């Protein structure tokens, strides 16, 4: 009986992992499903989303509190240190055969470091990607070098993982879990969604998610103010904000959102945690997605929704033709929004090909996690050239 441990520290990450966890739980080989929950899941400020995991029917095997109530660089470093100490204890108790980590956040990086020292093989999802504006860029590639199995979202990202010295036999291009989730989700209709959210759609609607660009120093408030200024020119549009993750200066943006919504309650609303079903149901009803969230790059194209990607946070990712890029400058944002809100562009977005979409992503990953050889984690460097 193989023990497969899933690491999760954010609501978005769990939403992507959930169908894969279900696949593992129902597999006929009866693997032992373990769930290590940490980070924002255990923070009241971010909605204490550990409750959502349990309400979905999962048993949380370990809870590791490591997130301090500060988003300064020093505070995040201290959270990472606390996490490293605590993850090692949790992994010693769990003794999984493999640890599944998705993405590139600082919580994931420290969990990967702990697993490496504990000699536990890591299966990494979404490696090989590039986000030039984030410290996550370095974390992601470091996790790749610590990982034994790799599940990339495109063939280009598979090539990049191999370029980093990982053997092709352990690198699998499987598509993005988020895109597969969209194809199977039961969407909430518009009327029910309005009732659940307590807010009505307008004639035009925009979903805004903007996170700090963590490799830039103290640009969050300046950049987000430019976005708010741009949104002020669209008085007939309803604005749906989602709050940031626990990144450096994230609380600055959250405060600005709350102040904006308080000043414009008739046409704006903010959410701390929507959950995957409500989030994608909301996205499906939008005229455009605005900001710098990966969901605008990876999932929005499969819903036929245009995206305005602002600044450098997601710069370097492969994007569909329904995504346009602009700088965090007011007139650039207005021009980009005018473009994606045009009838011609919206029609184009409905028929776009999403480079992150492949069939049976979670089943493919499950089969490999169950059947792959997980021998010694020593890896010779594979020469790509």
VENRAZI-V67693 format. One record per helix or strand of 3 or more residues. SS is the DSSP state (H for helix, E for strand). FROM is the first residue (numbers start at 1). TO is the last residue. Records with the same first field share a line. If there is no record, write none. Layout:
BEGIN
SS->FROM-TO, FROM-TO
END
This chain:
BEGIN
E->3-8, 32-38, 62-64, 98-102, 121-125, 149-152, 171-173, 204-209, 237-242, 268-271, 288-291, 307-310, 323-326
H->11-25, 39-42, 44-46, 50-55, 73-94, 106-117, 136-146, 155-163, 168-170, 177-184, 190-197, 220-231, 250-263, 275-284, 294-298, 300-303, 330-340, 343-350, 361-371
END
